[in-house]
């Protein structure tokens, strides 16, 4: 199909059709041409409990081992909800009532835990739920990070050695051997990005393999 003559910008990506055809030599009917870098931006002005990106309900996220990673630029820390500022999670028992948005079982959850609200300081954490309970690894040994800056966070769970590992800016900062297997099923499964998060998330990746420290650092 060709361009829509009623519209100046058929693909609505911010570049008008004439510019794309006559000057840029890009495709005016595709929002992916030209390819533009964008970030997910979550505003404090919107309700935190209902502002997130919902990923499809697909079995590809039911991972027995995994790597999750993202660049984050938090602008503020959420202190009004039952969960912390969450980058991404696959929750298995997401409640609708009596407290919407609360879960207690996770295949994975990567987020930020406030440590000093006066200075907007936080530490990244990762958690997973196995047969014996929920396990959390937190980056407490590196000192708190602060809002208003980009940082890369990543986490892995290895079914081979049983370790839950957490990385900040390509460096492993915490780990724990949980000797358990993450749950992948539950009564109300959701996979969401940015719950209670205020700020920007970019280059989010979910791997079905366990990335090494060198791979994480080399692919930031």
C-alpha positions as CSV (number, residue, x, y, z in Angstrom):
1,X,0.0,0.0,0.0
2,X,1.1,3.5,-0.7
3,X,1.1,6.7,1.3
4,X,-2.2,8.2,2.6
5,X,-2.7,11.5,0.7
6,X,-4.9,12.8,3.5
7,X,-1.9,12.7,5.9
8,X,1.3,14.6,5.9
9,X,3.0,11.7,7.8
10,X,1.5,8.4,6.8
11,X,3.4,6.2,9.3
12,X,3.1,8.8,12.1
13,X,6.7,8.5,13.2
14,X,7.4,12.2,13.2
15,X,9.0,12.7,9.7
16,X,6.6,13.9,6.9
17,X,6.2,11.8,3.7
18,X,7.9,14.4,1.4
19,X,11.0,14.5,3.6
20,X,11.2,10.7,3.6
21,X,10.8,10.3,-0.2
22,X,12.6,13.3,-1.6
23,X,15.4,13.8,1.0
24,X,16.0,11.0,3.4
25,X,15.3,8.0,1.0
26,X,13.4,6.2,3.7
27,X,10.0,4.4,3.6
28,X,7.1,6.7,4.4
29,X,4.7,3.8,5.1
30,X,6.9,2.2,7.8
31,X,7.4,3.6,11.3
32,X,10.7,1.6,11.4
33,X,12.1,3.6,8.6
34,X,14.1,5.5,9.6
35,X,14.9,3.4,12.6
36,X,14.8,5.7,15.7
37,X,16.1,5.0,19.1
38,X,13.4,5.4,21.8
39,X,13.0,4.7,25.4
40,X,10.1,3.6,27.6
41,X,9.2,6.6,29.7
42,X,7.1,6.2,32.9
43,X,5.7,9.4,34.4
44,X,5.0,10.1,38.0
45,X,1.9,12.0,36.9
46,X,0.2,8.8,35.9
47,X,-1.2,6.2,38.4
48,X,1.8,3.9,39.2
49,X,-0.3,0.8,39.7
50,X,-1.8,1.0,36.2
51,X,1.2,2.4,34.3
52,X,3.3,-0.4,32.8
53,X,3.9,-2.4,29.6
54,X,2.2,-5.8,29.5
55,X,4.1,-8.4,27.6
56,X,2.2,-11.2,25.8
57,X,0.9,-14.2,27.8
58,X,3.3,-16.6,26.1
59,X,5.2,-19.6,27.3
60,X,8.6,-18.2,26.1
61,X,8.7,-16.2,29.4
62,X,8.3,-19.4,31.5
63,X,12.1,-19.8,31.9
64,X,13.8,-22.4,34.1
65,X,17.0,-20.3,33.7
66,X,17.4,-16.8,32.4
67,X,19.2,-13.5,32.0
68,X,17.3,-10.2,32.3
69,X,19.0,-6.8,31.7
70,X,18.2,-3.2,31.0
71,X,19.5,0.4,31.0
72,X,17.6,2.4,33.6
73,X,17.3,6.2,34.3
74,X,15.0,6.5,37.3
75,X,13.8,10.1,38.0
76,X,12.2,9.3,41.4
77,X,11.5,6.3,43.7
78,X,8.1,5.0,44.3
79,X,7.2,5.0,48.0
80,X,3.4,4.8,47.9
81,X,2.8,1.3,46.6
82,X,3.2,-2.2,48.1
83,X,6.0,-3.2,45.7
84,X,9.2,-1.4,44.9
85,X,10.1,0.3,41.6
86,X,10.0,-2.7,39.3
87,X,12.0,-2.8,36.0
88,X,10.5,-6.1,34.8
89,X,8.9,-9.1,36.5
90,X,7.0,-12.3,35.7
91,X,4.6,-12.6,38.6
92,X,2.7,-15.8,39.1
93,X,0.0,-14.8,41.5
94,X,-0.8,-11.2,40.6
95,X,-3.7,-10.1,42.9
96,X,-6.7,-8.2,41.6
97,X,-8.1,-7.8,45.1
98,X,-7.9,-6.7,47.9
99,X,-4.6,-5.0,46.9
100,X,-4.2,-4.6,43.1
101,X,-0.7,-5.2,41.7
102,X,0.6,-7.2,44.7
103,X,2.3,-10.6,44.0
104,X,4.3,-13.0,46.2
105,X,5.6,-15.5,43.6
106,X,7.9,-14.7,40.7
107,X,9.8,-16.5,37.9
108,X,11.9,-13.3,38.0
109,X,11.7,-9.8,39.3
110,X,14.3,-7.1,38.7
111,X,13.8,-3.8,40.5
112,X,15.0,-1.0,42.7
113,X,14.7,-0.9,46.5
114,X,14.8,2.6,48.1
115,X,17.5,3.0,50.7
116,X,17.4,6.7,51.4
117,X,14.3,8.6,50.4
118,X,15.8,12.0,51.3
119,X,18.5,11.6,48.7
120,X,16.6,9.4,46.2
121,X,19.1,6.6,46.7
122,X,18.4,3.0,45.8
123,X,20.0,-0.4,45.3
124,X,19.0,-2.8,42.5
125,X,17.7,-6.2,43.5
126,X,16.5,-9.5,41.8
127,X,14.2,-12.1,43.2
128,X,12.8,-15.5,42.2
129,X,10.5,-18.0,43.8
130,X,11.3,-21.7,44.0
131,X,9.7,-24.6,45.8
132,X,11.0,-23.5,49.2
133,X,10.1,-19.8,49.0
134,X,11.2,-16.5,47.4
135,X,14.9,-15.6,47.2
136,X,16.2,-12.1,46.9
137,X,19.7,-10.8,46.0
138,X,20.4,-7.1,46.6
139,X,23.3,-5.0,45.6
140,X,24.0,-3.6,49.0
141,X,27.7,-3.9,49.0
142,X,28.3,-1.4,46.2
143,X,26.6,1.5,48.0
144,X,23.4,3.2,46.8
145,X,22.9,4.6,43.4
146,X,21.0,7.8,42.8
147,X,18.3,9.0,40.5
148,X,19.0,11.1,37.4
149,X,21.7,8.9,35.9
150,X,21.8,6.0,33.5
151,X,22.9,2.6,34.9
152,X,22.9,-0.9,33.4
153,X,21.4,-3.6,35.6
154,X,21.3,-7.3,34.9
155,X,20.5,-10.6,36.7
156,X,20.9,-14.2,35.9
157,X,19.7,-17.5,37.3
158,X,21.6,-20.7,36.4
159,X,20.0,-24.0,36.6
160,X,23.4,-25.6,36.4
161,X,25.0,-24.2,39.6
162,X,21.9,-22.8,41.3
163,X,23.2,-19.3,41.6
164,X,21.2,-16.1,41.4
165,X,23.5,-13.3,40.3
166,X,23.1,-9.5,40.1
167,X,25.2,-7.1,37.9
168,X,25.5,-3.3,37.9
169,X,27.2,-1.6,35.0
170,X,28.7,-4.9,33.8
171,X,30.2,-6.0,37.2
172,X,28.8,-8.8,39.4
173,X,27.9,-7.1,42.7
174,X,25.9,-9.9,44.5
175,X,25.0,-13.5,44.3
176,X,23.5,-16.3,46.3
177,X,23.2,-20.1,45.7
178,X,19.6,-20.9,46.2
179,X,19.7,-24.6,45.2
180,X,16.1,-24.4,44.0
181,X,14.3,-24.1,40.7
182,X,12.3,-21.0,39.8
183,X,8.5,-21.5,39.5
184,X,7.1,-21.0,36.0
185,X,3.3,-21.5,36.7
186,X,0.8,-19.9,39.0
187,X,-2.9,-18.9,39.3
188,X,-2.6,-15.5,37.7
189,X,0.6,-15.0,35.5
190,X,1.6,-11.6,34.2
191,X,4.8,-10.3,32.6
192,X,5.1,-6.6,33.0
193,X,7.7,-3.8,32.5
194,X,7.8,-0.6,34.6
195,X,5.3,-1.2,37.4
196,X,5.6,1.6,40.0
197,X,8.7,2.8,38.0
198,X,9.3,6.5,37.5
199,X,11.8,7.4,34.8
200,X,13.2,5.7,31.7
201,X,14.0,2.1,30.7
202,X,15.9,1.3,27.5
203,X,17.4,-1.8,25.8
204,X,15.4,-4.3,27.9
205,X,16.4,-7.9,27.1
206,X,15.2,-11.3,28.3
207,X,17.4,-14.3,27.5
208,X,16.6,-17.9,27.8
209,X,20.3,-18.6,28.5
210,X,22.6,-17.6,31.3
211,X,24.9,-14.9,30.1
212,X,28.4,-14.7,31.5
213,X,29.8,-11.5,33.1
214,X,31.9,-11.0,30.0
215,X,28.9,-11.3,27.8
216,X,26.9,-8.9,29.8
217,X,29.7,-6.3,30.0
218,X,30.4,-6.7,26.3
219,X,26.8,-6.2,25.2
220,X,25.9,-3.2,27.3
